[in-house]
Amino acid sequence: MFTPRLALIPLLLSALAVSGSQPGPRPDGQKQPTEPAPDRPAAWVQERLKAIDARLDAETKELVALYQHLHANPELSLMEVKTSARMADEVRKLGFDVTEKVGGNGVVAVLKNGPGPVVLVRTDIDALPITEQTGLPYASRVRMKDRSGTEVGVMHACGHDIHMSCWVGAARVLTAMKDRWSGTLVMIAQPAEEIVAGARMMLDDGLYRRFPKPDVCLALHSDPHQPAGVVSYAEGLALANSDSVDIVVKGRGGHGAAPHNTIDPVVLAARIILDLQTIVSRERNPFDPVVITVGSIHGGTKHNIIPNEVRLQLTVRTTTPQVRDDVLKAIDRVARAAAVGARAPEPEVRVNLEEFTPATYNDVPLARRTGAVFRAALGDANVKPRPAMMGAEDFGRLSTGNTPIFMFFLGTIGAEKHAAAQQPGGAPLPGMHTDAYAPLPEPSIRTGVRSMSVAVLNLMGK
């Protein structure tokens, strides 16, 4: 259970808790705080929203220009040098105490503004190895060498450019409204989210030791399937555990015309791929969702040569620690059993713990409290429930030590384009991690800044 500092109990009881029904148990067994508190009056929200909008009107043009610059100049995970420096510069000139190179290219900016809770707002800053095909005038044409030395196109195909623009916008709005809130605001720009490593790296580098430890953590994420102006969120489980698993399938190579003289690792790899799906369909309770996807297969050099080995790369998604443990053990068992059946050498099965991230679990009282303020600010029709998804985000790591966290999702698609996609036969909207994902900047950024700013003021407001 989250235990606030004694001096902050009155503030946090009113900011975090919710009256009414009790939240259910977390999948990881941790408890939820359940202290009741009244909602902020609608007039309180509208008065602050008016001030947010006045400041935002003056900032929107610059924020859109910032977005276009970030979109056109993406950097891969662990290589976000220029992006990190830009984020540091943006908050430094607002008066934050800024520390760079936290956990690699991470930025921590602290603004103390009297007594009160410590609220952390996070953005991620890295991009993906995807060659953009949107045709936008500010489309990325960047190419970089990835960690393996392969040259790849680079694109913000997950909306981190929107995240950063909203983060900067919220920082500008909140510094202009310092008379309306009290406490300590911690803004972090996190690297390496796309390889789910950056949050761990920043924590390992003292995020919660060297800087004020947050009482609450907030973040937003772009949504490619909701119109701009809409936000959505889950109460409780929001995103899944994610594991990366590497399997080296070993055989005995030889001539493609004489397979009887070999142990063919290509055929064995195909068998393993199919057998892995029986873990999901025949070993797991269907009410405990599991995803096992083989995202990469590499083996062989020529048509008529049977190779010695084939390499598989898997992403594995689960929702509870026990199911995760069971599934990872089952993957190892299935791979080794298939090798025994083919009289093949034992395969290498490795779980890459550096690329593991736990499930993201939105603190239930915090989600309900913030959702109520969103509805007062944006209108009921623009605030939607969101089911848990099997995607993953290392923001969940920031709940270390029972720190309540809340991530909400920000619609980024033009209303007409979204409406057309809903019609029978309408073209589907490009999803995350695709070369055609193109957020609509201005309304997306405005909604992101409005919602994040009012969420912070709800927690820290006088």
N, C-alpha and C positions, 0 to 999 in steps of 0.2 A: 504494500500500500504506500502511496506517495505521502511522505511526511514533510511538510513545508517547514521552513525556519519559523521559530515561534513568533517572531515579530511580524511575520507575513501572514499568519493564519487568517486574520480577518479579511485581508485583501484576497487571498487565494480561495477562501471559501466562497466568496461572492463571485469570483471569476471562473472557477472550475466546475463547481457542482451544479446539479440540476434537480428540480423537484420532480416528483412523479415516480415512474417505474424504476426498478433497480436493474442495473446492467448485469448481463450474464457473465459466466466465468471466462477468463482468457484461455486460449488453447495451451499457452505455456505455463499455466498454473498460477501466474501472478494475480494479485487481487486488484480490484478497481476501487478508487475512492468514490464515495457515494454521498458526501455531505450535501444537503439541500441548500439552495440559494435562489433568490428571486431573479427573474429575467431583467435585463436592462429595459427601461421604458422605451417605447418606440420614438418618443420625442427626443430622448437622449441620443439615440442612434441617428436620427435624421439631422439633428443639429450638428453632430460631428461629421456626418456625411457631406453636409453642405460645405463645411470647411475643407474637407478632403478634396471635393470637386473643384473648389476655387483654386487650390494649389495645383491640382492635377491639370486644370485647364492651361496653366502657364508652363507645365512640364511636358505635355503630351508630344509636341512636335520633336523635342530633343530626345525623348524616350524612344520614339519610332525610329529616329535616325540612329540612335544607339543600337536598337534591335537590328537594323539593316547592316550596320557595321559588324556586329557580332555574327550575324548569319553568314556574311560574306567572308569572314575570317575565322573559321572554326579550327580547333586544335584537338588532337586525339588525347585520350586518357594518359595521364602522367607526363604530358607534353604541353600543358596549358599555360605556358610561360607568359605570353602576351595577354591572354584573356585574364589571367590572375592579376597581372599588373594593372590592367584597366579597371577591374573591380576594386582593387585596393585604392586606386587614385580617386574613383568616384565617391567612396565613402570617406576617404581622408579629407577631402575638401569640404565635407559637411561637418567636420569637427569630431569625427570618431577617432578613438585611439586604435590605430591599425597595426596589426602584426602580420607579416607575410611569411611564406614558406613554412606554414604549419602543416605537418603531414604531407610534405612534398610541395605542391603548388597551392595549398589552402590559404585562405585569408580569414582572419578573425578581426572584427571591428567592434569596439565596445564604446557605448555612450552611456555614461552615468548621469541620471537626472533625478537625484533625490532618492528618498527611501521608497521601497516597493519591491515587487517581484522581479526576478530576472527572466526575461523572455528572449528566446533564441529564434531567429528567423534564418532559414537556410536556403541557399540556391546551389545548384550544381552547375558546372562550367565546361564540362568536356563534351566532345562531339563523337560521331561514329564514322567508321571506315566505309562510307557509302558515297558513290559519285552522284551528285544531285542532278535531277532531270526535271525540275519544275519549270524552267524557262523564265524565271523571274529576273528582272534587271539586276537585282542584288544577289543572285544565286551564287553559291560557293563554287569557285574554280580551283580551290586549294587541293594540292596533292602533297602527301607526306609519306615518309617511311614509317611503317608500324613497328611494333616491338620485335618482330621477326626480321625486319629489314626489307620487307616488301613494300613497294610504292603503291599507295591506295588513294582514291578520292576521299575527301573528308566533307562531312555535312552535319549540320545540326538537325538530324532527322528525328529527334526525340523532344524537341521543344526547349532545350536548355537555354537557347537564345531568348525565348519568351520569359523563361524563369528569371534569367539575369536582369532583363529589362524591368520586370515587375519588382524585383528585389531592390534595384536602384531607385525605382519610382517610390516604393514604400519608404525607403530610407529618406528620400527628399521630403516626402509628405510629413513623416513623423518628426523629423528635425525641425520642420517649420511649425509644428504643433506642440512643441515641448511644454507649453503652458497647460496642455490638456491631459498630460500623463505624468506619472512618477514611477521611477524604478530604474532598472538597468536593461538596456537594449543591446543584445549581442547579435550581430549580423555575421554569418559565416558564408563564404564562397568555397564550396567543396569540390575538389578535383576527383577524377577517376570514378564517377558514379557508374559509368557504362560497364566497368569491369567490377562493380560492387566492391571496391577496395578503399575508396576515399574516406568514407566515414570512419572506418576502422583505423586508417592511417592517422587521421586527425585526432582521434581519441587516444591512440597509442603515443602521440606526440604531445599529450597533455591538454587536450581541449577542455576537459573538465577539471584539470588540476591547475593549469597556468592562468586560466581565465575564469570569470564568474560562472559557477555551475548553474545551469538554467533550472528554473522551476517548471517551465513549459517550453516545448519546441514546436515550431510551426513551419510548414512548407506547402507549396502548391506544385501541381504538375499539370502540364498541358494535356488536353483531351482532344483527340482528332475526330471524335464522333459526336460532339455536342456543339451547338452554335455558340458563337461569341456572345457574351452576356450571361451565360449560364454557368453555375458552379454546381458540383456534386460531391458527395462524400459518403463514406461508410462509417457506421458506428461499430467499433471493435475491429475484427479482422478486415484488413483492406487489401493487402498484397501478400504473396506467398514467400516461403523459404525458397532460396535458389542455391543450387549446387552445380558446379562444373565437374564433370567426370571424364577422364581420358582413359581409353582402353587401347592397348597395343595388342592386336590379334596376331599371333605368331604361327608360322607354318614352315614348309620346306619348299623353296622355289624350284622352278625348272621350266622346261619348254612347254608352251601352251598346247602343242600337239601331243604331249605325253603326260596328261594330268595324273595318270596312274602311278607315275614315278615321283609325285609330289604330295604335299599336304597343302591344299589350296586355301590360303587365308582369306581370299576374296569370298569364296563360297561360305567359309566359316563365319566371316564378318556378317554376311547377309543373314545367316541363320541366327546369329546373336541379336541382330537388329529386330528380327521378327519375334524372337523369344522374349526380348525385353518388354514387348507390349503385353505379354501375358501376365507380367507383374501387375500391370494396371487393371487388366480386364478379368483376371482370374485369381489374384492373390489379395487384392485390396477391397475393403468395403466401399461400395460406390458412394457412400456418404462421407468418405474421407478422400477428397480429390487428390489425384496424383497425375503429373505429366512427366513423361520421359520422351525427350526428343533427341534424335541423333542429328545434329546440325552440320556435321562435317565428316566426310569419309576420304581418306587419302591412302592410296596404295598402288604400286606398280609404276612401270615406265613405258611399256610398249604393248601392242596388241597381243603378241605371241609369247610373252614372258609372264609366267606365274611368279609373283613376288614372294619374298620371305615374310613380309608382314604387311598389315593394314592398320591404319590408325583411325580411331573413331573419337569424336568429341561430342559429349552429351550435355544437355541442360536438363536438370531434374528439379521439379517444383512440387513442394509438399506444404502442408499447413500446420503441422504439429511436430514437436521434437521426436516423439515416438514413431510416427509414420516416416519421418525422414530417416531415422536410424534403420528401420525395417527395410525401407526401399533401397538404401545404399548397400546394405548387406545382400539384398536379393540380386542387385545388379552384379555384384562380385560373384555370387553363387552361379548365376545364369551363364556368365561369361566363362567361368572355369568348367562348368559342366559340359558346355558345348565343345570346349577344347578336348576334354576327356573323350567325348563321343567321336571326335574326329581323329583321335590319336595324335593330337597336335601338342606342341609345347605349351606350357602354362602361360596364359596371357598376363600382361601387366594391367592392373586396374588401379587407377589413382584418383582419389578425390582431391581436387584442388582447393584446399582450405582457404587459400588467399582470396579465392573468388566465391566464397560462401557468404551469403547474407541472410539473417533471420527474417521471419515474417514481419511485415509492418502492421502494427496493431494500434489503431486509433483509440486513445483513451475515451471511454464512452461518455462520461460527464463532460469532458472538454469538447467532444464532438457535438453533443447536444446543445451545450451552451453557445458554442460558436455558430452552429447551424441556425439557432434562433436569431442571432444578431445578423447573420447573412440574410435571412428572410425579411427582417425589418429593413435592411438596407437595400436589397436588390429586388424584393418582391417574392411572394411564395412561388410563382410560376417559374422563377429563374434559379431556384434552389432545389435540387433533385437528390433523391437517395441513390446510392451507387452500390451494387453488389460487390462482394469481395472478388478479386481477380487473381489469376495465377501468374500475372506479371510480378516482378520483384523490384525492390528499391532499397538501397542501403541506408536510407533515412531511418529505417526501423532500428538500426544500431544505436541511435541517439536516445532510445528509451532506457539505456544502461542505468542501473540504479533506481528503477521504477520512476524515471522522469516521464511525465505524461507528454505524449506527442500527438500531433494532429496534422495529417496531410489531406488537402482537398484538391479537387480536379477542376480545371479551368477550360471551358469551351473555347475553341480557337477557329471555328469554321464559319464562313459567311452564312447568313440566314438563308439566302436564296439557294446556295449550293447545298446546304444541309437539307432544305425542304425538297429539293430535286432528288436527292439520294433516297428519300423516304418513299417516293412514288414507286408504283409497280414498274419494274424494269429500269429503275433509275441506276445510274452508275454508282458503284460503291465508293465511299470516301476512302482516300489513301490512309493507311494506318501508320502508327509509329514505326520507326526503323525501316521506312520505305523511301525510295528516292523521289517520290512525288508529294511527300507531306509538306504542305505550305500553309502555315497559320495566317490568319488575317490580322495584321499587327495591331492597328490602332484600337479597335474595340476589345481585343483580347487583353492588351496591356492595361487599358483603362479599367476593365473589370478586375484584373489581377491586382492592380494597385489599390483599388477601392476595397476589395474584399480582404486583402492582407492587412491594410491599414486599419480597417474597422475591427478586424480580429485582434490586433495588438492593442488598440485602444480599449477594447472590451476587457482585456486582462489587466491593463495598466492605467486605465483612465481614472481621472480624479472624479 
